[in-house]
Amino acid sequence: ATVFLEFWKRRRAVLTYDWDLIDWEDEEEELRPQFEAKYSQVERVNPITGKPEPFQPFPDKLSRLMVSVSGIFFMISLVLTAVFAVVVYRLVAMEQFASFKWYFIKKYWQFATSGTGVCINFMIIMSLNVVIRHNLISFLFIQCTLCLSAEHPRTESEWENSFALKMFLFQFVNLNSSIFYIAFFLGRFAGRPGKYNKLFNRWRLEECHPSGCLIDLCLQMGVIMVLKQMWNNFMELGYPLLQNWWSRRKMKRRGQLMEHKISLPQWEKDWNLQPMNLHGLMDEYLEMVLQFGFTTIFVAAFPLAPLLALLNNIIEIRLDAYKFVTQWRRPMPARATDIGIWYGILEGIGVLAVITNAFVIAITSDYIPRFVYAYKYGPCTDQGYRQEKCLKGYVNSSLSVFDLSELGMGYSGYCRYRDYRAPPWSSTPYEFTLQFWHVLAARLAFIIVFEHLVFGIKSFIAYLIPDMPKDLCDRMRREKYLVQEMMYEAELEHLQRERKKNGKQYHHEWP
């Protein structure tokens, strides 16, 4: 992620130079009419122009910002409510599938629960996504608009940045909340045999697959990423195709009724194409930024994410080209020297990716428990040589013992479950063993070391890669030198003409 962002800086510098925008700055933006109408009675002198202009006091700005933030948290809480509903569904489905009459479903009840839960979660994600993206008359969109109106941004660019940040936060939580639940919460609070925790005292909390939570996380990410990319490609190309086909059909029927069979000119055909959405460019940025998050935040759990993103982008480049040329009207161009607030969001995702992958490796995967067993409890404890035989007995070490007679249902014997708890015949039955605390300490130590190491590497890479290519720096310095030479020659020529006009003697050196 760091290498990508650093090389994007270099690419941005080249594009800015090619389009002659190195020294270009945005003109002083006009105030938004809503801002000017609201604060027309409160004025201050602009330190740059020296003219009075409407001014928003800081207490008023802070209070409105708090109202806006509360609206954002309300929208996010709706998404979390949907995730909680999916969790409840998984608990109910787990119980139903485990007692299903069909043997295949009964045998693979955990896979059936995860698969159906992922599909339902994906439908909820895309439903909320469509509601927001297409600006339907819905409570969510009204809430988002009210948040922006409460802030009263000063200029149009501030409004766009604020809107982009809110949309990203909503879409990010909408897309990743279920993934965070599976990665860090699934199976962590399920309890133990004989003392399981239950939701509403009815449904037992779900546990991870016997092979670990990483399988559930990989399944969740794979299904959401593949289906989301397919859906986005359809909405970007298939939906405009259907709209244009319907428009041409209505025009053809109207022409037949009017007996007007003269072919339309090209400009009228172009006008009948679909207009680009007011926030169409923001939608394109948002899609790429969310995809960047998928390929970095949980890449330790789903290493195929970058490959799927690459294949999708290769296809989408051609689809976007076809869409812009044949299905959409030509958008209005606008100058820009960078991608605005999106670069800061990408940097934030890069930082979050380091933290998240550290927790995935330490908590979700079995890397740390295997590491602790190999160095502390395995057959190679006091040996310097490490190989696969050092993990012999790891599965048995990671399983605890439960006495079935404690259930009071006439059962006898023992069963095994994944945990580090003392056996029922010990002095402290079912308490956490010393191995549990060793694993926990190793996990925390790994998170701290991993984060500091990777952040150090990120900073070192950012320091090594210059923001501007050397040949571009040389060209810019060369141009600056030539401009100074031209100014020098022009001034010298002007002074020589003045001296010659006045009859004074002149020389070729600087006077």
ROVO-265364 format. One line per 5 residues: for each residue x, y, z of C-alpha. Coordinates in nm, 2 decimals. Example, Ala and Ser with C-alpha at 12.3 -4.5 7.8 and 13.67 -1.06 7.14 Angstrom:
BEGIN
1.23,-0.45,0.78 ~ 1.37,-0.11,0.71
***
This chain:
BEGIN
0.00,0.00,0.00 ~ 0.28,0.24,0.08 ~ 0.47,0.17,-0.24 ~ 0.14,0.22,-0.44 ~ 0.07,0.55,-0.27
0.43,0.68,-0.31 ~ 0.44,0.59,-0.68 ~ 0.10,0.75,-0.72 ~ 0.25,1.08,-0.60 ~ 0.52,1.05,-0.87
0.25,0.97,-1.13 ~ 0.04,1.27,-1.01 ~ 0.35,1.50,-1.04 ~ 0.40,1.38,-1.40 ~ 0.03,1.43,-1.49
0.03,1.77,-1.33 ~ 0.33,1.87,-1.53 ~ 0.20,1.73,-1.86 ~ -0.13,1.92,-1.82 ~ 0.06,2.24,-1.72
-0.10,2.26,-1.37 ~ 0.22,2.28,-1.17 ~ 0.17,2.65,-1.08 ~ -0.21,2.64,-1.12 ~ -0.41,2.71,-0.81
-0.79,2.71,-0.76 ~ -0.94,3.05,-0.80 ~ -1.09,3.20,-0.49 ~ -1.41,3.00,-0.46 ~ -1.74,3.17,-0.42
-1.93,3.12,-0.11 ~ -2.22,2.87,-0.12 ~ -2.56,3.06,-0.13 ~ -2.68,2.86,0.18 ~ -2.37,2.97,0.38
-2.40,3.33,0.26 ~ -2.77,3.35,0.34 ~ -2.72,3.20,0.69 ~ -2.43,3.41,0.80 ~ -2.49,3.74,0.61
-2.54,3.93,0.93 ~ -2.20,3.81,1.08 ~ -1.90,3.94,0.88 ~ -1.53,3.96,0.91 ~ -1.25,4.10,0.70
-1.09,3.85,0.47 ~ -0.71,3.86,0.55 ~ -0.63,3.79,0.18 ~ -0.87,4.01,-0.01 ~ -0.92,4.27,0.26
-1.30,4.27,0.20 ~ -1.58,4.18,0.44 ~ -1.74,3.84,0.40 ~ -1.99,3.62,0.59 ~ -1.83,3.44,0.88
-1.93,3.14,1.09 ~ -1.84,3.17,1.46 ~ -1.65,2.87,1.61 ~ -1.91,2.78,1.87 ~ -2.18,2.77,1.60
-1.96,2.56,1.38 ~ -1.87,2.32,1.66 ~ -2.24,2.27,1.76 ~ -2.34,2.20,1.40 ~ -2.05,1.96,1.36
-2.17,1.77,1.66 ~ -2.52,1.74,1.51 ~ -2.37,1.62,1.19 ~ -2.15,1.36,1.36 ~ -2.45,1.23,1.56
-2.64,1.19,1.23 ~ -2.34,0.99,1.09 ~ -2.34,0.76,1.40 ~ -2.71,0.71,1.36 ~ -2.66,0.60,1.00
-2.38,0.37,1.10 ~ -2.60,0.22,1.38 ~ -2.85,0.12,1.12 ~ -2.58,-0.08,0.94 ~ -2.47,-0.24,1.27
-2.84,-0.32,1.33 ~ -2.85,-0.50,1.00 ~ -2.53,-0.69,1.09 ~ -2.69,-0.79,1.43 ~ -2.99,-0.92,1.24
-2.77,-1.14,1.03 ~ -2.60,-1.27,1.35 ~ -2.94,-1.36,1.49 ~ -3.02,-1.54,1.17 ~ -2.70,-1.74,1.19
-2.78,-1.85,1.54 ~ -3.13,-1.96,1.44 ~ -3.01,-2.12,1.12 ~ -2.74,-2.30,1.31 ~ -2.99,-2.47,1.53
-3.22,-2.56,1.24 ~ -2.95,-2.69,1.01 ~ -2.80,-2.90,1.29 ~ -3.14,-3.08,1.33 ~ -3.23,-3.09,0.96
-3.37,-3.41,0.82 ~ -3.16,-3.40,0.50 ~ -2.83,-3.58,0.59 ~ -2.61,-3.36,0.37 ~ -2.73,-3.04,0.54
-2.71,-3.20,0.88 ~ -2.35,-3.31,0.82 ~ -2.23,-2.97,0.69 ~ -2.46,-2.75,0.90 ~ -2.18,-2.50,0.98
-2.10,-2.45,0.61 ~ -2.47,-2.41,0.53 ~ -2.51,-2.15,0.80 ~ -2.21,-1.95,0.69 ~ -2.30,-1.97,0.32
-2.66,-1.86,0.36 ~ -2.55,-1.59,0.61 ~ -2.30,-1.45,0.37 ~ -2.56,-1.43,0.09 ~ -2.82,-1.26,0.31
-2.56,-1.02,0.43 ~ -2.45,-0.94,0.08 ~ -2.81,-0.86,-0.02 ~ -2.85,-0.63,0.28 ~ -2.52,-0.46,0.19
-2.61,-0.40,-0.18 ~ -2.97,-0.29,-0.08 ~ -2.83,-0.02,0.14 ~ -2.57,0.06,-0.12 ~ -2.83,0.11,-0.39
-3.04,0.33,-0.17 ~ -2.76,0.57,-0.10 ~ -2.59,0.56,-0.44 ~ -2.90,0.64,-0.64 ~ -3.03,0.90,-0.40
-3.37,0.74,-0.35 ~ -3.63,0.92,-0.14 ~ -3.54,0.74,0.17 ~ -3.48,0.81,0.53 ~ -3.11,0.73,0.50
-3.05,0.98,0.22 ~ -3.26,1.24,0.40 ~ -3.05,1.19,0.71 ~ -2.72,1.22,0.51 ~ -2.85,1.54,0.35
-2.96,1.68,0.69 ~ -2.61,1.61,0.82 ~ -2.45,1.82,0.54 ~ -2.71,2.09,0.58 ~ -2.64,2.11,0.95
-2.27,2.17,0.89 ~ -2.32,2.46,0.64 ~ -1.99,2.41,0.45 ~ -1.84,2.74,0.34 ~ -1.75,2.65,-0.02
-1.85,2.39,-0.28 ~ -1.53,2.20,-0.24 ~ -1.58,2.18,0.14 ~ -1.93,2.05,0.07 ~ -1.79,1.78,-0.17
-1.52,1.67,0.07 ~ -1.76,1.65,0.36 ~ -2.01,1.45,0.15 ~ -1.73,1.22,0.02 ~ -1.61,1.15,0.37
-1.96,1.07,0.50 ~ -2.04,0.84,0.20 ~ -1.71,0.66,0.25 ~ -1.77,0.61,0.62 ~ -2.11,0.47,0.56
-2.01,0.24,0.27 ~ -1.70,0.12,0.46 ~ -1.90,0.03,0.76 ~ -2.17,-0.12,0.55 ~ -1.92,-0.34,0.36
-1.68,-0.44,0.64 ~ -1.88,-0.46,0.96 ~ -1.97,-0.83,0.91 ~ -1.61,-0.91,0.82 ~ -1.48,-0.74,1.14
-1.74,-0.94,1.33 ~ -1.62,-1.27,1.19 ~ -1.25,-1.18,1.23 ~ -1.26,-1.06,1.59 ~ -1.58,-1.15,1.76
-1.71,-1.48,1.62 ~ -1.66,-1.75,1.87 ~ -1.48,-1.53,2.12 ~ -1.77,-1.52,2.37 ~ -1.94,-1.85,2.31
-1.84,-2.00,2.65 ~ -1.76,-2.36,2.71 ~ -1.95,-2.69,2.73 ~ -2.18,-2.69,3.03 ~ -2.17,-2.31,3.04
-2.25,-2.17,2.70 ~ -2.35,-1.81,2.66 ~ -2.69,-1.76,2.49 ~ -2.85,-1.47,2.32 ~ -3.18,-1.37,2.48
-3.14,-1.69,2.69 ~ -3.26,-1.88,2.38 ~ -2.99,-1.92,2.11 ~ -2.64,-2.04,2.18 ~ -2.38,-1.81,2.04
-2.21,-1.93,1.72 ~ -1.86,-2.08,1.73 ~ -1.60,-2.09,1.45 ~ -1.55,-2.38,1.22 ~ -1.34,-2.66,1.38
-1.06,-2.56,1.13 ~ -1.06,-2.21,1.27 ~ -1.23,-1.87,1.21 ~ -1.00,-1.80,0.92 ~ -1.21,-2.02,0.69
-1.53,-1.83,0.77 ~ -1.35,-1.50,0.71 ~ -1.21,-1.62,0.38 ~ -1.55,-1.73,0.27 ~ -1.72,-1.41,0.37
-1.46,-1.19,0.19 ~ -1.45,-1.41,-0.13 ~ -1.83,-1.41,-0.17 ~ -1.87,-1.04,-0.10 ~ -1.58,-0.93,-0.32
-1.67,-1.14,-0.62 ~ -2.05,-1.07,-0.61 ~ -2.00,-0.70,-0.54 ~ -1.76,-0.65,-0.84 ~ -2.01,-0.83,-1.07
-2.30,-0.62,-0.94 ~ -2.10,-0.30,-0.98 ~ -2.01,-0.38,-1.34 ~ -2.37,-0.46,-1.42 ~ -2.49,-0.13,-1.26
-2.23,0.07,-1.44 ~ -2.29,-0.08,-1.79 ~ -2.59,-0.30,-1.80 ~ -2.83,-0.04,-1.63 ~ -2.74,0.24,-1.88
-2.77,-0.01,-2.17 ~ -3.13,-0.09,-2.06 ~ -3.22,0.27,-2.01 ~ -3.08,0.38,-2.35 ~ -3.26,0.08,-2.52
-3.59,0.19,-2.36 ~ -3.53,0.55,-2.47 ~ -3.46,0.45,-2.83 ~ -3.77,0.23,-2.82 ~ -3.99,0.52,-2.71
-3.84,0.75,-2.97 ~ -3.89,0.50,-3.24 ~ -4.26,0.45,-3.15 ~ -4.31,0.83,-3.13 ~ -4.15,0.87,-3.47
-4.38,0.60,-3.62 ~ -4.68,0.76,-3.48 ~ -4.58,1.10,-3.62 ~ -4.47,0.94,-3.95 ~ -4.14,1.11,-3.91
-3.87,0.87,-4.04 ~ -3.59,1.12,-4.09 ~ -3.28,1.00,-3.90 ~ -3.18,1.21,-3.60 ~ -2.85,1.41,-3.62
-2.56,1.28,-3.41 ~ -2.58,1.56,-3.15 ~ -2.94,1.47,-3.08 ~ -2.85,1.10,-3.05 ~ -2.58,1.20,-2.80
-2.83,1.41,-2.61 ~ -3.06,1.11,-2.57 ~ -2.78,0.92,-2.39 ~ -2.78,0.88,-2.01 ~ -2.65,1.19,-1.82
-2.36,1.13,-1.59 ~ -2.47,1.13,-1.23 ~ -2.40,1.45,-1.03 ~ -2.17,1.26,-0.81 ~ -2.06,1.01,-1.08
-1.69,1.08,-1.03 ~ -1.72,1.04,-0.66 ~ -1.88,0.70,-0.72 ~ -1.59,0.59,-0.93 ~ -1.34,0.71,-0.66
-1.55,0.54,-0.39 ~ -1.55,0.21,-0.57 ~ -1.17,0.21,-0.61 ~ -1.11,0.32,-0.25 ~ -1.33,0.04,-0.11
-1.16,-0.21,-0.34 ~ -0.82,-0.08,-0.21 ~ -0.94,-0.15,0.14 ~ -1.04,-0.50,0.05 ~ -0.70,-0.57,-0.10
-0.51,-0.44,0.21 ~ -0.71,-0.46,0.53 ~ -0.77,-0.84,0.54 ~ -0.52,-0.96,0.29 ~ -0.37,-1.19,0.55
-0.69,-1.38,0.56 ~ -0.78,-1.36,0.19 ~ -0.46,-1.34,-0.02 ~ -0.66,-1.38,-0.35 ~ -0.81,-1.03,-0.30
-0.54,-0.84,-0.50 ~ -0.56,-1.09,-0.79 ~ -0.94,-1.06,-0.80 ~ -0.91,-0.68,-0.79 ~ -0.66,-0.68,-1.07
-0.88,-0.90,-1.29 ~ -1.18,-0.68,-1.22 ~ -0.99,-0.36,-1.30 ~ -0.87,-0.50,-1.63 ~ -1.23,-0.57,-1.73
-1.36,-0.25,-1.58 ~ -1.12,-0.03,-1.77 ~ -1.27,-0.15,-2.10 ~ -1.63,-0.14,-1.96 ~ -1.57,0.22,-1.85
-1.43,0.32,-2.19 ~ -1.73,0.17,-2.36 ~ -1.97,0.33,-2.11 ~ -1.82,0.68,-2.15 ~ -1.81,0.67,-2.53
-2.14,0.50,-2.62 ~ -2.38,0.51,-2.32 ~ -2.32,0.83,-2.13 ~ -2.32,1.19,-2.24 ~ -1.98,1.36,-2.23
-1.92,1.48,-1.87 ~ -1.82,1.84,-1.80 ~ -1.44,1.87,-1.75 ~ -1.28,2.04,-1.45 ~ -0.93,2.12,-1.36
-0.77,1.95,-1.06 ~ -0.41,1.91,-0.94 ~ -0.48,1.60,-0.72 ~ -0.76,1.36,-0.62 ~ -0.85,1.57,-0.32
-0.96,1.41,0.01 ~ -0.94,1.06,-0.14 ~ -0.56,1.05,-0.10 ~ -0.59,1.11,0.28 ~ -0.85,0.83,0.29
-0.62,0.59,0.11 ~ -0.34,0.67,0.36 ~ -0.58,0.61,0.65 ~ -0.67,0.27,0.50 ~ -0.30,0.19,0.48
-0.26,0.26,0.85 ~ -0.57,0.06,0.94 ~ -0.45,-0.23,0.72 ~ -0.13,-0.26,0.93 ~ -0.33,-0.28,1.26
-0.60,-0.51,1.12 ~ -0.36,-0.76,0.97 ~ -0.16,-0.77,1.29 ~ -0.48,-0.86,1.48 ~ -0.58,-1.11,1.21
-0.25,-1.29,1.23 ~ -0.23,-1.28,1.61 ~ -0.59,-1.35,1.71 ~ -0.78,-1.50,1.42 ~ -0.52,-1.74,1.28
-0.34,-2.02,1.47 ~ 0.00,-1.89,1.40 ~ 0.07,-1.77,1.76 ~ -0.07,-2.08,1.93 ~ 0.15,-2.30,1.71
0.45,-2.08,1.77 ~ 0.41,-2.09,2.15 ~ 0.36,-2.47,2.14 ~ 0.66,-2.53,1.92 ~ 0.89,-2.32,2.15
0.74,-2.39,2.49 ~ 0.53,-2.71,2.51 ~ 0.63,-2.92,2.21 ~ 0.89,-3.20,2.17 ~ 1.15,-2.95,2.05
1.13,-2.72,2.36 ~ 1.50,-2.73,2.45 ~ 1.63,-2.78,2.10 ~ 1.76,-2.51,1.87 ~ 1.65,-2.70,1.55
1.29,-2.64,1.44 ~ 1.10,-2.85,1.19 ~ 0.75,-2.99,1.14 ~ 0.80,-3.26,1.40 ~ 0.81,-2.99,1.67
0.43,-2.95,1.62 ~ 0.36,-3.31,1.70 ~ 0.08,-3.32,1.96 ~ -0.03,-2.96,1.89 ~ -0.40,-3.05,1.82
-0.42,-3.25,2.14 ~ -0.26,-2.97,2.33 ~ -0.52,-2.72,2.20 ~ -0.82,-2.92,2.31 ~ -0.96,-2.93,2.66
-1.17,-3.20,2.84 ~ -1.53,-3.18,2.96 ~ -1.71,-3.43,3.18 ~ -2.04,-3.52,3.01 ~ -2.19,-3.64,3.34
-2.21,-3.27,3.45 ~ -2.49,-3.21,3.20 ~ -2.72,-3.42,3.42 ~ -2.88,-3.59,3.12 ~ -2.76,-3.94,3.17
-2.44,-3.91,2.96 ~ -2.10,-4.04,3.07 ~ -1.75,-4.01,2.95 ~ -1.55,-3.71,2.82 ~ -1.56,-3.48,2.52
-1.30,-3.25,2.38 ~ -1.34,-2.88,2.28 ~ -1.10,-2.61,2.15 ~ -0.98,-2.41,2.45 ~ -0.70,-2.39,2.71
-0.89,-2.49,3.03 ~ -0.80,-2.72,3.32 ~ -0.96,-3.07,3.31 ~ -1.25,-3.15,3.54 ~ -1.03,-3.36,3.77
-0.79,-3.07,3.85 ~ -0.81,-2.86,4.17 ~ -0.94,-2.56,3.96 ~ -1.16,-2.73,3.70 ~ -1.23,-2.54,3.37
-1.01,-2.24,3.47 ~ -0.77,-2.11,3.21 ~ -0.44,-2.29,3.21 ~ -0.09,-2.13,3.21 ~ -0.07,-2.21,2.83
-0.36,-1.98,2.77 ~ -0.19,-1.69,2.94 ~ 0.13,-1.77,2.75 ~ -0.06,-1.76,2.42 ~ -0.23,-1.44,2.51
0.09,-1.27,2.61 ~ 0.26,-1.39,2.28 ~ -0.04,-1.25,2.08 ~ -0.01,-0.91,2.24 ~ 0.37,-0.90,2.20
0.33,-1.00,1.84 ~ 0.08,-0.72,1.77 ~ 0.31,-0.46,1.92 ~ 0.62,-0.58,1.74 ~ 0.45,-0.63,1.41
0.29,-0.29,1.41 ~ 0.61,-0.11,1.50 ~ 0.81,-0.30,1.25 ~ 0.57,-0.25,0.96 ~ 0.51,0.11,1.04
0.89,0.16,1.05 ~ 0.92,-0.01,0.71 ~ 0.64,0.21,0.57 ~ 0.81,0.52,0.69 ~ 1.14,0.41,0.55
0.99,0.33,0.21 ~ 0.81,0.66,0.20 ~ 1.15,0.83,0.28 ~ 1.33,0.64,0.00 ~ 1.09,0.71,-0.28
1.09,1.08,-0.38 ~ 0.76,1.24,-0.45 ~ 0.88,1.36,-0.79 ~ 1.09,1.18,-1.05 ~ 1.44,1.32,-1.10
1.40,1.38,-1.47 ~ 1.09,1.58,-1.40 ~ 1.27,1.79,-1.14 ~ 1.55,1.85,-1.40 ~ 1.30,1.96,-1.66
1.13,2.19,-1.42 ~ 1.46,2.35,-1.31 ~ 1.56,2.38,-1.68 ~ 1.23,2.56,-1.76 ~ 1.28,2.79,-1.47
1.63,2.86,-1.58 ~ 1.52,2.94,-1.94 ~ 1.25,3.17,-1.81 ~ 1.50,3.36,-1.61 ~ 1.73,3.38,-1.91
1.45,3.51,-2.13 ~ 1.35,3.77,-1.87 ~ 1.72,3.87,-1.83 ~ 1.76,3.91,-2.21 ~ 1.43,4.10,-2.25
1.52,4.34,-1.97 ~ 1.87,4.39,-2.11 ~ 1.74,4.45,-2.46 ~ 1.49,4.70,-2.32 ~ 1.76,4.90,-2.13
1.99,4.90,-2.44 ~ 1.71,5.04,-2.65 ~ 1.65,5.31,-2.39 ~ 2.01,5.41,-2.38 ~ 2.04,5.41,-2.76
1.73,5.62,-2.78 ~ 1.88,5.87,-2.54 ~ 2.22,5.87,-2.72 ~ 2.41,5.71,-2.44 ~ 2.68,5.46,-2.49
2.59,5.11,-2.40 ~ 2.77,4.78,-2.36 ~ 2.67,4.42,-2.37 ~ 2.72,4.36,-2.00 ~ 2.45,4.42,-1.74
2.45,4.80,-1.66
***
